[in-house]
Amino acid sequence: MIRGQRQGTGEVPRLRVDEVGDALLVSVNGVHPATAAVTRALPTETGRICVVMTDPALAYHPDLGYRLCRWVPARYEAVRLISPCAGMADQSGRIPAQHLCELLEADVIAPVGELVAVPGGTMYALPGGADGAEGQWLRYRPGRPPLGAGRRFPLPEWERDLADVADPSIPEVTVEQIPAGLWLRRSHSPAGPVEPTDLAFAVPVQPDTVTLLVSRPGDPPLPAADLRRTIEAIPAALRERLVVTPYGDTPVADGALGATASAAANRTLRVRTGLALHLSGRGAQVAAVGVDGAPTWIPFAREIAWRPHGGGRILSWTAPTDQLLPAGPAQFMLNERWLVEVLEAGLWIREVNRTEGAAVIRRLPLEAEHCTVVIGVGDEDQAAPPWRAVDRLLNRLPGEALARLRLAVPAAAGQWFAEDMAKGLRRTLRGLAPLVLTPAGRLLGPAGEEPGRRTGSASEPTGQSAPPAGAVAAGAPGRRKSTSVDEISSLLSYVDQIRQAPAWDELPGASGPPRSPVAPPARPSLGRAAEGNAQATSPTDDGQAVLRPPAPPVVVPQSAPVVVVAAPVAVAASEREAGPEPAPRPARRAAAAPVDEDANEEAPE
C-alpha cells in the first residue's frame, strides 16, 4: 500500500489542522474529546508551537506542510511534536519527526517512545524501542544530528541534576525515574510489573521540588538501610529540593519514614503523609493509598518537617471542618476550653492546657483504611469533654474520613473516661467501646485484644458480623450519609485509540470502531491501554475517572510486619548541619473548580 492513498480509490483523506488552546491538533476523520483535552492543557513555549498528532504517520501526509505553513515558520521558529514514538524509526525505517523537520526546515522536538500526560500539563517520555532505551525527547535539526531535550515537558529546574544521581546498586531494589522525580521500590513486587497506569506516574511535577517516592502498595516494607543508601547517592543540590513521599502504609521497616530519611540526608526534610494527586473540584491534595493502590481518604496533615533525631512537626495541614477557629499551628478551638489538633493519623481532641501522652499520640502513623481520632490525654485526672460538640465535629468530617473513622482513648485516662466516651458518643459508636491507646503506641480493644489485619479492600466482605471496638460504620442510623469520595483526575489518554483506529490512508471502518481512549481505572496513562479495578472507578464524558465510594468498611487496625535490618542508623555530624526548619503553613482549602464547558465538547471532525 502506498502511504497517502486509500486502498483501491486513490483518494487522500482530508487533513484537519485546528487551533485548540495554544496548540495545533492534526487529525483525520475526527479525534476523541480526550485528545482535545490533552491539547488544550499543553503549556506554551517561546518561539515553539505544540503540534498534536494522534498518529505519527500523519507527518507523511502530502498536505501537512501546506497546512502548517501558516504557523511555521511564519509565526513560530520550531515545533514540539506531541505524538507517541514520533522521534524513533517506524516500520519503514523513517523517523516522522525528522521528516517533518526537513519538510518545514525548522527544528522539531519529538518523544522517543510513548508519552504519559501528567495532571497539571506535564508530558513525560517513557522508555521506548525494542531495546528498552531510556525515554527522552529529541531535538531534530535540518542537516544536523539530533540532540537530547530531556524527559519532561516543560523541563523542571532539577531534571539535569537527576543525571548526577549515582546508582546505589542495591540487590532486589529498583531506583527509577518517574515524572515527579525518583521512585524507590522492590524490583519484584507481588502486584506484578509496573505499568504507566500506576498512580506513581500521576504525581504532579513541581518545578522546584523533587519527589522521592518510597515503596509500592502491597509490597513488604523496604529495609531502612536501602532508603539510607539511596538518599546518600542523591547530590546535595537535589536534597535541598527533596520531598519524601510514602506510597502505601509502612513503606520502610525499623522506624518512621521521616526519621530514617532525615537522618540519612543529615538535614531537615519535608515528608508527605500520602500521595500528591489532582482531585477534581479540590485541586492538588494529598491522599492516602490503600494496599490495592487506590486512594482512600484525604488526611488533614499534608506534610511533616522531620529533623534528624529531633522528631517531626506538622508543616502543612487542612482544617477538618469549616466551623473551627484556628488556635495555632495545626490546632483549632472546639470551644473556649477544648481544642482539636491535627495529627498524621487523624485528630486529637484535648483540653487546651493538657498534653500528657503527647509523644505517643503524635507519633501515631497514618493508615489508609482508618481516620483515627484520639480523645483525652494520658492522665486519669481530667475533665469530661463536651460530648455534644465532639459528636457534631465528628459528623461534620469529610465523607471519606467519616467512612473510616475510629475512636481511641489513652490507656492512662482510665476506665471511667472510656465508659464516659461510650455513653457520650453512643450514637456515633453505636454501643461499641472505643479503642485503647497503650503507652507503647498500640491500639487495643477494651478487653486487651489486638484486632486483626484487614486483608481485603474496602469493598470486599471480611466475614465479620460487626465492626470491632472503636470502629464507626458509614451510614449508621442517626448520622448523615457519607458523601461520595472525590473524583480523581485521570491521566488523559489517546494512544489506545491510535492502536485501534485505522491509519489515515486506510478505508474507514476497516478496523472497526475505535475504543474509548480513556481507560477504566482511576489511573490511566497516555501510551498504553490501562488495566485496573473497574469496579472502583468509572469513566466520565470529559475523560475523567470517578472514584466510587467503597461499601461501609469493617475497620480493623493493621500491624506492620517487622523486618530486621542489621545496618546501623546514620548519625548526623552536628545539629547545625541539619538546616533550619521550614515555617509551618496551613493549606488553603481548594475551592470548587469552575466547570470547563469546553471539556465535553466534541472534537473537530
N, C-alpha and C positions, 0 to 999 in steps of 0.2 A: 504494500500500500504506500502510495506517495503522500507524505505529510503535506497538508494544506488542501486536500481534496476529499470529498466524501466518496465512499465506495460506490462505484457504478454511476455516479451522477456528474462528477467533475465540478460540483459546486463547492465553494468555500463558505463555511458558516460565518455568519455576521459576527464581527468582533465588537464588543462594547467596552468603552473606557469611560467610567463615571467618576466624578469627584465625590468622595464620601469623606466628610470632615476635611482634614488637610492632606489626604492621601488620594491615590487613584486606585480604582477597583477595575481590573481587567477580567472580563468574563465572556462566555459564550453560552447561550441558552439559559441565562439566569444563574443565580447562586443562592445558597441558603442564607436566611437572615443572620445566622451566627457569623458568617463570613463578613457581612457588612458591619456587624457589631465589633469584630476584631479590627477592621479597617478604621472605624470611627474612633477607636480608643488609642490608635497609634500616636506617639508623640511626634513633634516636628523637629527637623534638623535644619540648620542654617545652610542654604545652598544645595540641599539634597531633598528630593521628594521620595516618599514611600510609594511603591507600586506593588499592589497585592494581586497575586495570580493564584487561583485555585489549582491550576495545572502548570507546572514549569514549562511544558511543551508549547504553551501559548507564546513563548518567546520566538518560535519559528513561524508564527502566523505572518503571512505576507503583508497584512495591513497594520501590523503593530507599529512599525517605525513611522508610518504616515500619521497614525492616530496619536502617537506620543509627541510628535514634533511641536505641538502647541505648548508643551511644558518643558521638554528637554531638546536642545539646550537653550530654548528661547527664554525661559524663566528660571530654570534650575540647571546647575552645572553637573549634577550627579544624581544617581538613582540608588535607592535601597530596595532591593527586590525581596519582598516578603512572600516567599514561595518555598515549600519544603524541598530540600535536595537540589535547589537551583544552582548551587555552587559546585556540584560534582557531576561527573560524566554520566550520561544516561546510557541506555542500551545501544544507541548508535555511536557511542564514543564521544559525542559532542557535549559541551557544557552550556546549558541555557544562559547562564549569567554572562559567560564570555561572548556568546553570540549576540546578546543584547548590547554588550559593551561595544562591540565592533559595529553594530548596526547604528547606534546612536552617537558613536565616537565620544563617549562620556564614561566616567568611572561608574561601575556598578558593584555594589556590595550585596552579597547573597550568602545564605547559610549552606554549610556542608552538613548534610543530614537533615533530620526533621526538626520541627520547632515546637516549643511549648509557649503558649500565651499565658503569662503570669498575671493574675489580677493586679491592677494598677498600671498596666500598659507596657510591661517589660516583655520582650521577646527573647527566649533563651534557646540557643542551638544545642541540640542533643548530639551525642556521638553518632556518626553515620558511616556508611560504607560497609563493604563486606568484611573488612579487617577491623571494624570497630574503632576507627580513627577518632581522635578527640574532636568533639564538636566545636565548631567555631564559625565565624563569619569571615569571608574572604573578600578582599577588595580587588576587583579586576580592572585593569587599566589598559587602554588601547596601546598595543605594541610593546607592552612590558609585562613581566611576570606578576602574578597576584601577590598581595600582601595580606597577612593576618590582621583581622579587625576585631578581635575579642570574641567572647562567647555570649555577651549580653548586649541588648539594645533597649534603652540607652545604656551607655557604658558607665558604671558606677566608679567613684573615685578609687575604690580599693581593689578593682579587678586585677590591675597589673601586679599588685603585691601578692596575689594568690600564687603567682608563678614561683615565688620565693619560699613557699611552704614546702619543707622537706618531707619526704615520705617517711613516716615513723617506722614502717616495716614491722607492723605488729601482726603476729600469726592469727588467722581467723578473724581479722578485723579489717574493715574497709573504710578508707577516708576518701570521699569523692566530692566533687563539686555539685552544688545544686544552684538554682537561680539566686537564692538569698545568701549563699556563702558556701559552707562546708557541712558535710554530713558524716558523722562517726557512727558506725553501726557494725553489727556482726556480718561476716561475709556470707554465712549460710544461716538463713532465717527460717523458722517453721512456717512463716507466711509465704515463702516462695520468693522468686526473683522480684526485684523492684521494677515497677512499670512507671512510665511518665504520668500515669493516672494517680500516683501516690500523692498524698497531701503535702509531702515534703517539697514537691515542685510548685505548690500553691502559696508558699510563704512569700509575701510581698518583698520586693527588692527595695532596700533603702540606700540612698546614695552615700551615706556616711556611716553606716552600721553593717558589720559583717556578722551573720548568724552562724553559730556553731550548733548544729542540730545533733542531739545525742540520743542514740539508741533507736528503736523502732517498736511500735506497739506489738505485743505478743512475744517479743524476744526476751530471753533471760537478761538480767541486768549486766551491763558491761563492767569488767573489773576496773576499779578506781585507778589502777596503775596504767591502764590503756588510755584513759582520759588524760592523765597527767603527761604521758609521753606525747600525746597529740598536741596538747596546748604548748608544751615546751618546744615543739617543732614549728610553731607559728611565730613569724617575725614580730619583733616588738612593735613595729608600726601598725600591725593588724590587731595586736592585743588591745591597743588603745581603743579600737573600734568594735571590739568583740562583745556580743551579747549571746550568752549561753542559753539554749532552749531545750527543754526536755521533750522527747517525743514518746509520750505514754508514761504511765506510772513507774516509779522506781527505775529510772534509766541507768543508774550507777549503783553498784553494791558498795557496802562498807562505808556508809555515810551519805550526807546530803550532797546533791549535785553542786550547789553553790559553794559549799565548804571545800570540796575537792578541787573545783575549778579555780577558785580564787587563790588557794594555796599553791597550785601549780603555776599560775600566772604571776604570783607574788605581787598582786595589785588588786584593788577593789574592782569587782566585775558586776555587770548587770546580768541578772538571771531572770528569764521569763518564767512564769508559772505554767504556761501552756504554749500551744502553737498559735502564732500570729496568723490570722486569716481575715479576709474581707467578708463581712457579713452584710447581706442585703438589708438595707434600711438602717444599719447601725454602724457602717463604716468599718475601719480596722479595729478588730477586737482580738483578745487572747482567749482561746478556747481550750478546755481540757479534752484530751483524746483518749477514748476507751481502748480496750485490748483488741477490738476489731478494726481499729484505725479510723473510726468515725468520731466526729466531735460530739460531746455530750452536753456540757454546760459552760457558762462563761464565769470564771472566778472573779471575785471582787478585787483581789490582789492581782495586778498585772505584771509588775516587775519587782524584784528584790535586789537590793545592793548588798553583796556579800563581800566582807572584808577578810583578808587572810587571818584565820584563827581568831576572828573577832565576831563571828555570827552574822546574821542577816538583818536587814531593816527594810520595811516596805517602802519602795521607791515610787511606785505609780499604782493608783487604785481607782476604783469607781464606787460611787455610793450605792449601797444595796437597794435603797428606795429614794424617792424624791422628797419624802416628808421629813428627812433628818437634817438637823442643823450641824454643820461642821464644828468640831471642838478641838481639832489638832491634826497632826499628820496621821492619816488613816483612821481617824476617830470621829464619831458622831454622837450627838446628845440624844438619848432616848427620852429623858426628862431632866429636871434640874439635878437629880442625884445619880442617875444611871446613864451609862454610855454604851455605844456599840463600837467595837474595834475590829478592823478588817484584819483577817488572818490569811495565810496562804491556803489553809484548808477550808476557810469559810468566814465565820464571825465569832466574836467573843463578847458576851453581854455581861457587864460587871458594874459595880459601884465606881464612881468617879475616882476615889482616892484609894482603891484597893487593887493590888496587883499580885497577891500571893499566888504562887504557882505559875507565874507568867512565863518562866523559862520553858516549862513543859508545854504549856498551852500554845505558845507562839511557835514552837517547833513542829507542831502537827503538820505533816506533809499533805499536799493536795492529792486527792483521789478522784479519778474521773467519774466514778459512779456515785460519789457522795458529796453533798454540801453539808459540812459539819458545823454545827452551832453549839458552842460551849457556853453554859450559863453559870455564873457564880465564880468564886475564887477558891483557892485551896486552903480554906480555913472554915472550921465549923461555926465560929463566932462571926456571923454576917447576917445582914437583914434579908428578908424575903424580897425578891424582885417584884415589880409591878406587873403581875402576870397578864393583865388585860392589855397593857401596852406592848408587852413582849409578843402576845398572841397576834395582835394587829400587825406588828412588824413582820412576823414570820409569814403571814398570809399575804403580805404585800411584796414579797420577794418575787423576782422574775420566775416565769413558769418553769423554765428548765432547771433552775435551782430548787424551786419548791418541790418538783417531782423527785428530787434526790436528797431531800432534807433528812438529816438525822440529828438528834439532840443528845448532848452529853453533859455530865456534871462531874467536877473534880471529886476524886475519892475522898479527899480531906474535908470536903464540905459537909460530910456526914449523911447518915441515913435520913434524917429529918428533912434535909434540903431536897434530896431526891424524891421523897414522898410528897413534899410540898409542890415540887415541879410537876409531878404526875397529876396532882389534883388541880393545880392552877392552869395547866395546859392539857386538860383531859380531852378536850375536843380535838386538839391538834395531835396528841399522842394516841388518841382512840383507846384509852385504857391501858396502854403499854407503859412500862417503866423506861426511863432514859438510860443510855449507856453510861458507864462509869469510866472516867479517865484516871488511870493509875499514875503514880509518880514516875514510873518508867516510860510513860507516853503510850501505853496500850489502852485500847477501848474494849471494855468487857461488859457482858450482860450483868443484870442485877445479882445473879447467883454466882458470879465469878467466872462464867464460861466465856470463851472467846469464839464468837460466831465464825463460821467457815468462810472460805473464799468463794466468791462467785466465779463460776466457770463459763457461763453463757453471757450473751449480750443482753442489753436492757429489754429487748423484745422477746427473749426466749424464756419459756417457763423453767422454773428451778425445782419444781416438785414440792415446794413448801406451801403449807396451807395458810400461813400467816406471816407477816413480817416479824423480824426479831425485835428485841428491845431497842427503843430509840428510833426505829425507822418510821418515817411518815409517808404513807402511800398517797400518791396523787389522786385527786378526785374523790377524797373522802367526804362523807356527808357533813354538811355544815361549813364546808370550805369552798372557796371559789375554784372553779375548774382551772387547771394549769393551762396556760396559753401555749400555743404551738411554738416549738423550738424554731429559732430564727433561721431563715434561709441562708444557705452557704453559697456565696457567689462562685459559680463554676468557672473553670478554665474553658474559654471558648475554643471550639474545635471545628476544623473543616477538612482535615486530611482523610478521615474515613469517607467523606463524600467524594473526594478525589478518586479514591480507590474503587468506589462503587459506580461512579458515573462514567459514561463513555467519553472517549477522547474527543477533542473539539472537531476532529476531522472524520469522525465516525457517524453512522446513521443514528439519529435519535431513537432511544428506546431499545437499542441493540443489546444493552447490558441490563435492562430492566430499570425500574425506578430507583433512584438513589435513596439510600437510607438517611435518616436524620443524622447530621454530623455531631449532635450533642449526645455524648454517651450517657447512659442512665445513671451511673453512680455519681456521688457528690463531688468527685474529684477527677473529672475528665481532663484530657490533655490535647494539645494541638500537635498531632503527629501519629497517634496510634489509636485504634479502637479501644475504648475504655471498657473495663470489666470491673464489677463490684457488686455490692449488695443492693440489688434493685428494689428489695422490699423496704429499705430505709429511705430511699430517695426517689424522686420522680422529676423528669424534666418539665420545664415550663416553656411557654411560647417564645419567651425572649432569650432562650438559650441558657437559663439558669436552672440549677437543680435544687429542689426544695428538700431540706432535711426534715423528715416527718417526725413528730414526737413519738417516743417509744411507749410501749404499754406500761401501765403502772409498775414500777420496778419493785422487786423484793430486795431491799437494800441490806447488804451484809458486809461487814468490814473485811478488808483484804489485808493479808500479811505478805510482805515481800520475802521471796526466798533469800537465804543467806549464802553468799559466795565468799569464801575465804581468799584473801589476797595477801601474798607473802611480802610484796614490795612495800617499803616504808613510805610513810606520808611525807611529802616535801615540806620543808620548814622555811618560812620567809627569813631572809637575811636580816632584815630590820623592819621595824614598824614604819619608819619614814619612807621606805621604798614601796609601801602599799599604795600610796597615792591618796588624794583626797576623795572623800565620799561624794557622790553626786547629790545635788539638792533634791529632796523629795518633792513630788508634784502629784496632785490629784488628776486623774484622767478625765477630760471633759466627756460628758455623755453625748454620744453622737446623735444628732437629730435625724429624724427620718429623712432618707434621701428623696429628693424630688423624683417624680415619675418621669422616666425618659420616654417620651411619646414616640421617639424615633426608633426605640429598641425593637418594637414589634412590627415595624413597617416591613413590607415585603421588599426584598432586594430588587434592584433593577433587572429586568428581563431582556 
